[in-house]
Each structure stands twice: as C-alpha cells, then as structure tokens.
Amino acid sequence: MMNRLVCAAAAALIAGAQPAAAQNYLGAELAYANDLDLGVGLRVDLPLEAVHERFRVTGSFIYFFPGESSDEIPGVDADLEYWEINANGRFRIANDDVSLTPYVGAGINIGRLTGSVDISGVGGASESSTELGLNVLGGLEFGRGPSRPFVEVRYEVGGGEQLVVSGGINIPIGS
C-alpha cells in the first residue's frame, strides 16, 4: 500500500511538469525539526503552470538524526531512525522585488519512525510506524540567478506532528 502511494505521488509530480520552457530544479536542504533535531534531504521543484503560472510542486525526502537518550543508561542501547517524504503545492506570491520571492503552500507528509532497544542481559525489541499527515508551509526564495537558495517553515499536522525549519539551494535541471 505504501509503495503504491509513493509511486502515485511521484507520478503526479512528474506528470505535472508543464511546459518544457518552465524551469525544473533539484535541491539539497538542511532541516531542523523541533522533535527530531537535524536532517538532510533532497528535493525536486517543478512548475505546474496548468494550475497557475506561479504554482509549483515540490517533492522532498529528508532523513533526520534524532538524538539518542540511551547514552545516559549503562547497558542500554537504543536507536531511533526517522525519515519523511513530502509532496507540496506551493504558490509563489507576486512581488516587485525579483530577488526575494515569498511562497505559501500545503501538501502531504509520509513519516517513518523506527526504534529499537537492546538491554544487556535481557534482550531487545524494535518497533516501527508509518504515518500520513498534512503540511502547511511558507517560505522565501532568494536570488536572481539560476540557483535559488531558500528558507522554509513547515508545520506537519498528523504524521510527524512537528515544526520543521529548513534551508538549502535549488539548482536548475533540464531545459
């Protein structure tokens, strides 16, 4: 079921790339989430001018590095992993200053949390959970050149249930 959902979201992103003259971007980002600490990710940003000339679709994958609390307890080894996939629609707000473009948007979030614990002499256990949530976001794109640095604030409702602040750079790909 999860694979079908991810494939459908990817197909929608790719199919949404209208017309060839509009610019596609590939980007890297650094993120901080109030529950999960630092994360690194990749994103794809595509125009969807069939909706509106300022509408874009952004897909991202972010891998977070949550802090581990087991360092304080001798004989306990705990490990947490969290990653998320986001598909967001973004509307670039008209602005006279072409070097600064604000945007707002919303989308979906798929988050996967895996945790394991091993207690010396007792044994271990692991658990994982995948949840679907909604994103509400806003941000700024900077620059006039081909590369587009950005900062973004996203709140995840359901799924990750957290505030994520990210920044990075998008570089043009394709024609």
Kinemage of the C-alpha trace (Angstrom):
@kinemage 1
@onewidth
@group {chain A} dominant
@subgroup {mainchain}
@vectorlist {calphas} color= white
{ca met a 1} P 0.000 0.000 0.000
{ca met a 2} L 2.792 2.427 0.964
{ca asn a 3} L 4.714 1.703 -2.264
{ca arg a 4} L 1.614 2.446 -4.343
{ca leu a 5} L 1.084 5.760 -2.545
{ca val a 6} L 4.711 6.821 -3.041
{ca cys a 7} L 4.610 5.792 -6.734
{ca ala a 8} L 1.354 7.687 -7.272
{ca ala a 9} L 2.806 10.839 -5.667
{ca ala a 10} L 5.965 10.574 -7.800
{ca ala a 11} L 3.921 10.063 -10.976
{ca ala a 12} L 1.790 13.113 -10.151
{ca leu a 13} L 4.931 15.208 -9.638
{ca ile a 14} L 6.485 14.073 -12.913
{ca ala a 15} L 3.260 14.382 -14.905
{ca gly a 16} L 2.766 17.868 -13.513
{ca ala a 17} L 5.899 19.201 -15.193
{ca gln a 18} L 4.332 21.590 -17.708
{ca pro a 19} L 5.613 23.194 -20.252
{ca ala a 20} L 9.203 22.467 -21.298
{ca ala a 21} L 10.197 26.167 -21.166
{ca ala a 22} L 9.482 26.400 -17.412
{ca gln a 23} L 12.449 25.631 -15.158
{ca asn a 24} L 12.774 22.452 -13.080
{ca tyr a 25} L 15.035 22.412 -10.013
{ca leu a 26} L 16.893 19.820 -7.958
{ca gly a 27} L 17.934 20.872 -4.495
{ca ala a 28} L 19.645 19.956 -1.261
{ca glu a 29} L 18.405 21.033 2.137
{ca leu a 30} L 19.337 21.056 5.798
{ca ala a 31} L 16.391 20.800 8.182
{ca tyr a 32} L 15.763 21.162 11.906
{ca ala a 33} L 12.648 19.636 13.472
{ca asn a 34} L 11.585 20.506 16.999
{ca asp a 35} L 11.142 16.777 17.851
{ca leu a 36} L 13.871 15.153 15.749
{ca asp a 37} L 16.852 17.507 15.597
{ca leu a 38} L 18.830 17.793 12.342
{ca gly a 39} L 18.039 16.280 8.980
{ca val a 40} L 19.412 16.345 5.450
{ca gly a 41} L 17.420 15.972 2.292
{ca leu a 42} L 16.934 16.235 -1.418
{ca arg a 43} L 14.079 17.972 -3.197
{ca val a 44} L 12.646 18.334 -6.675
{ca asp a 45} L 10.781 21.514 -7.607
{ca leu a 46} L 8.605 21.507 -10.741
{ca pro a 47} L 6.298 24.100 -12.331
{ca leu a 48} L 2.612 23.295 -12.674
{ca glu a 49} L 1.559 26.155 -14.916
{ca ala a 50} L -1.631 24.314 -15.909
{ca val a 51} L -2.892 25.381 -12.459
{ca his a 52} L -1.325 28.875 -12.429
{ca glu a 53} L 1.892 30.460 -13.706
{ca arg a 54} L 3.159 30.898 -10.113
{ca phe a 55} L 2.174 27.415 -8.877
{ca arg a 56} L 4.898 24.819 -8.252
{ca val a 57} L 5.017 21.283 -6.893
{ca thr a 58} L 7.862 20.284 -4.591
{ca gly a 59} L 8.725 16.739 -3.559
{ca ser a 60} L 11.315 16.067 -0.880
{ca phe a 61} L 12.975 13.266 1.070
{ca ile a 62} L 14.527 14.162 4.433
{ca tyr a 63} L 16.482 11.820 6.718
{ca phe a 64} L 16.630 13.020 10.328
{ca phe a 65} L 19.204 12.209 13.002
{ca pro a 66} L 17.228 12.102 16.270
{ca gly a 67} L 19.212 12.328 19.479
{ca glu a 68} L 19.626 9.109 21.431
{ca ser a 69} L 18.806 9.080 25.139
{ca ser a 70} L 20.389 5.665 25.885
{ca asp a 71} L 23.855 7.210 26.318
{ca glu a 72} L 22.881 8.031 29.902
{ca ile a 73} L 21.876 4.467 30.875
{ca pro a 74} L 24.647 1.840 31.135
{ca gly a 75} L 23.812 -1.465 29.421
{ca val a 76} L 21.046 0.018 27.280
{ca asp a 77} L 21.498 0.509 23.552
{ca ala a 78} L 18.679 2.427 21.858
{ca asp a 79} L 18.437 3.532 18.254
{ca leu a 80} L 15.924 5.801 16.519
{ca glu a 81} L 15.585 6.426 12.793
{ca tyr a 82} L 13.154 8.821 11.128
{ca trp a 83} L 12.667 9.833 7.524
{ca glu a 84} L 9.894 11.558 5.658
{ca ile a 85} L 8.636 12.107 2.137
{ca asn a 86} L 6.764 15.324 1.350
{ca ala a 87} L 4.726 16.371 -1.685
{ca asn a 88} L 3.684 20.025 -1.506
{ca gly a 89} L 1.934 22.501 -3.744
{ca arg a 90} L 3.461 25.990 -3.472
{ca phe a 91} L 2.064 29.287 -4.685
{ca arg a 92} L 4.667 31.993 -5.289
{ca ile a 93} L 3.292 35.339 -4.145
{ca ala a 94} L 3.625 38.210 -6.640
{ca asn a 95} L 6.383 40.546 -5.553
{ca asp a 96} L 8.077 43.570 -7.176
{ca asp a 97} L 11.452 42.557 -5.719
{ca val a 98} L 12.594 39.755 -8.046
{ca ser a 99} L 15.489 38.880 -5.727
{ca leu a 100} L 13.055 37.753 -2.994
{ca thr a 101} L 10.025 35.550 -3.696
{ca pro a 102} L 7.705 34.576 -0.812
{ca tyr a 103} L 5.502 31.499 -1.109
{ca val a 104} L 2.817 29.601 0.800
{ca gly a 105} L 1.596 26.068 0.357
{ca ala a 106} L 0.216 22.809 1.636
{ca gly a 107} L 0.711 19.134 0.942
{ca ile a 108} L 1.094 15.633 2.298
{ca asn a 109} L 3.717 14.046 4.509
{ca ile a 110} L 4.633 10.387 4.932
{ca gly a 111} L 6.805 9.821 8.003
{ca arg a 112} L 8.508 6.585 9.082
{ca leu a 113} L 9.843 6.126 12.621
{ca thr a 114} L 11.799 3.027 13.611
{ca gly a 115} L 13.002 2.441 17.143
{ca ser a 116} L 14.942 -0.386 18.747
{ca val a 117} L 16.267 -1.041 22.211
{ca asp a 118} L 18.674 -3.694 23.476
{ca ile a 119} L 19.142 -4.200 27.198
{ca ser a 120} L 22.312 -6.061 28.103
{ca gly a 121} L 21.483 -9.481 29.561
{ca val a 122} L 17.738 -9.113 28.909
{ca gly a 123} L 17.265 -8.848 25.146
{ca gly a 124} L 15.848 -6.369 22.739
{ca ala a 125} L 12.836 -5.223 20.817
{ca ser a 126} L 12.075 -3.000 17.868
{ca glu a 127} L 9.026 -1.209 16.530
{ca ser a 128} L 8.256 0.914 13.504
{ca ser a 129} L 5.400 3.105 12.412
{ca thr a 130} L 4.493 4.856 9.164
{ca glu a 131} L 2.008 7.716 9.274
{ca leu a 132} L 0.389 10.032 6.759
{ca gly a 133} L -0.042 13.703 7.600
{ca leu a 134} L -0.658 17.143 6.147
{ca asn a 135} L 1.796 20.013 5.687
{ca val a 136} L 1.160 23.751 5.933
{ca leu a 137} L 4.161 25.825 4.865
{ca gly a 138} L 5.601 29.158 3.921
{ca gly a 139} L 8.991 30.300 2.764
{ca leu a 140} L 11.245 32.595 0.792
{ca glu a 141} L 13.329 32.039 -2.332
{ca phe a 142} L 16.346 34.308 -2.873
{ca gly a 143} L 18.324 35.454 -5.868
{ca arg a 144} L 18.001 36.365 -9.494
{ca gly a 145} L 20.473 33.855 -10.928
{ca pro a 146} L 19.837 30.297 -11.984
{ca ser a 147} L 20.382 28.858 -8.479
{ca arg a 148} L 17.640 29.571 -5.936
{ca pro a 149} L 18.555 29.493 -2.216
{ca phe a 150} L 15.508 29.106 0.040
{ca val a 151} L 14.289 29.018 3.633
{ca glu a 152} L 11.050 27.321 4.608
{ca val a 153} L 8.926 26.774 7.708
{ca arg a 154} L 6.584 23.783 7.627
{ca tyr a 155} L 4.149 22.516 10.239
{ca glu a 156} L 3.168 18.868 9.995
{ca val a 157} L -0.365 18.022 11.132
{ca gly a 158} L -0.635 14.274 11.664
{ca gly a 159} L 2.319 12.164 10.595
{ca gly a 160} L 5.378 13.867 12.089
{ca glu a 161} L 3.368 16.346 14.243
{ca gln a 162} L 6.254 18.793 14.350
{ca leu a 163} L 7.572 22.154 13.225
{ca val a 164} L 10.349 21.910 10.622
{ca val a 165} L 12.615 24.791 9.589
{ca ser a 166} L 14.756 24.129 6.529
{ca gly a 167} L 17.032 25.899 4.131
{ca gly a 168} L 19.026 24.984 1.092
{ca ile a 169} L 19.622 25.633 -2.546
{ca asn a 170} L 17.817 24.598 -5.718
{ca ile a 171} L 19.803 24.298 -8.942
{ca pro a 172} L 18.251 24.178 -12.428
{ca ile a 173} L 17.984 20.839 -14.225
{ca gly a 174} L 16.821 20.035 -17.723
{ca ser a 175} L 15.884 22.675 -20.247
